[in-house]
């Protein structure tokens, strides 16, 4: 099975174009205002316009209001919603758009509770943050602690870099890997050489 690659926290059209050209399957736009990688609607539209066919765009939210999510969906063409907070299943399914749910592996509540509740999620993104915390910390969690996802796709995140992603793929065998800070020269600024190295490492395995 080929492991897919998502580059999250894209803030510049040129970075979206570079990630796509280098072989990324998906890019992520962050709409959580306190994140250093958050984008406004104008920037998000410009980034979206730089994405070629067959590369998907995910919109990331964390405990956003219903009105905020609808505002983004009305302004920016996205393929997938990504929820990182304490959103209920009813909330997540209420937008008529496929979604994945982030599962905090840094403590606070059993991951199985989130997985069991979100029966309509297309997959689960396991990250190293704790409950109520943002992702993108650059910290790796214990891959041996991954819970049973009941056959649904696993997206592995949390501290992945060009130097450890090959081992992560070998050990975990995820459907996809998700990277943000691990391919940056500064928060929100992607480095093309690091992205290329990351994607090459995934493809090599």
MOSUL-V647162 format. One record per residue. N is the residue number from 1. RES is the residue in three letters. D_FIRST is the distance of its C-alpha to the first C-alpha in Angstrom with 1 decimal. Layout:
n = {N/N}
res = {RES/RES}
d_first = {D_FIRST/D_FIRST}
//
This chain:
n = {1/2/3/4/5/6/7/8/9/10/11/12/13/14/15/16/17/18/19/20/21/22/23/24/25/26/27/28/29/30/31/32/33/34/35/36/37/38/39/40/41/42/43/44/45/46/47/48/49/50/51/52/53/54/55/56/57/58/59/60/61/62/63/64/65/66/67/68/69/70/71/72/73/74/75/76/77/78/79/80/81/82/83/84/85/86/87/88/89/90/91/92/93/94/95/96/97/98/99/100/101/102/103/104/105/106/107/108/109/110/111/112/113/114/115/116/117/118/119/120/121/122/123/124/125/126/127/128/129/130/131/132/133/134/135/136/137/138/139/140/141/142/143/144/145/146/147/148/149/150/151/152/153/154/155/156/157/158/159/160/161/162/163/164/165/166/167/168/169/170/171/172/173/174/175/176/177/178/179/180/181/182/183/184/185/186/187/188/189/190/191/192/193/194/195/196/197/198/199/200/201/202/203/204/205}
res = {UNK/UNK/UNK/UNK/UNK/UNK/UNK/UNK/UNK/UNK/UNK/UNK/UNK/UNK/UNK/UNK/UNK/UNK/UNK/UNK/UNK/UNK/UNK/UNK/UNK/UNK/UNK/UNK/UNK/UNK/UNK/UNK/UNK/UNK/UNK/UNK/UNK/UNK/UNK/UNK/UNK/UNK/UNK/UNK/UNK/UNK/UNK/UNK/UNK/UNK/UNK/UNK/UNK/UNK/UNK/UNK/UNK/UNK/UNK/UNK/UNK/UNK/UNK/UNK/UNK/UNK/UNK/UNK/UNK/UNK/UNK/UNK/UNK/UNK/UNK/UNK/UNK/UNK/UNK/UNK/UNK/UNK/UNK/UNK/UNK/UNK/UNK/UNK/UNK/UNK/UNK/UNK/UNK/UNK/UNK/UNK/UNK/UNK/UNK/UNK/UNK/UNK/UNK/UNK/UNK/UNK/UNK/UNK/UNK/UNK/UNK/UNK/UNK/UNK/UNK/UNK/UNK/UNK/UNK/UNK/UNK/UNK/UNK/UNK/UNK/UNK/UNK/UNK/UNK/UNK/UNK/UNK/UNK/UNK/UNK/UNK/UNK/UNK/UNK/UNK/UNK/UNK/UNK/UNK/UNK/UNK/UNK/UNK/UNK/UNK/UNK/UNK/UNK/UNK/UNK/UNK/UNK/UNK/UNK/UNK/UNK/UNK/UNK/UNK/UNK/UNK/UNK/UNK/UNK/UNK/UNK/UNK/UNK/UNK/UNK/UNK/UNK/UNK/UNK/UNK/UNK/UNK/UNK/UNK/UNK/UNK/UNK/UNK/UNK/UNK/UNK/UNK/UNK/UNK/UNK/UNK/UNK/UNK/UNK/UNK/UNK/UNK/UNK/UNK/UNK}
d_first = {0.0/3.8/6.4/9.3/12.9/16.1/19.4/22.0/25.8/26.3/30.1/30.8/30.0/29.6/26.9/25.0/25.4/24.5/21.2/20.3/21.5/19.5/16.1/16.0/14.4/17.1/20.5/22.5/26.3/28.3/31.3/32.5/35.8/36.2/33.0/33.6/30.8/32.4/33.1/35.8/35.5/36.9/34.4/31.5/32.6/32.8/29.4/28.0/29.9/28.2/24.7/23.8/22.2/18.6/18.5/19.1/21.9/22.1/25.5/26.0/29.0/30.6/33.3/34.5/37.1/36.3/38.5/36.5/33.2/34.9/36.6/33.3/31.8/35.0/35.0/31.4/28.7/25.6/22.5/21.8/24.0/23.2/25.8/26.6/29.8/31.4/30.9/31.4/29.2/32.1/32.2/28.5/28.5/31.9/30.8/29.2/26.0/22.5/22.1/20.1/22.1/22.3/23.0/25.4/24.7/27.9/30.3/32.6/31.2/28.7/25.1/25.1/27.9/26.0/23.0/25.3/27.4/24.9/23.8/23.3/21.0/17.7/16.2/17.7/18.0/19.2/21.7/24.4/27.4/29.8/31.1/33.0/31.8/29.9/26.5/26.2/28.1/26.1/26.1/23.3/23.3/22.7/19.0/20.3/22.0/19.0/20.2/18.8/17.4/17.9/14.5/14.4/12.0/12.8/13.7/15.0/18.2/21.4/22.6/19.6/20.7/19.8/21.2/19.1/15.8/14.2/15.6/14.5/10.8/11.6/13.8/12.3/8.5/9.2/7.9/10.3/13.1/16.6/19.3/23.0/25.6/23.5/23.7/27.2/30.6/32.4/31.5/30.1/30.3/27.0/27.2/25.5/25.2/23.6/21.1/20.4/20.0/17.7/15.3/15.7/15.0/11.6/10.8/12.5/10.4}
//
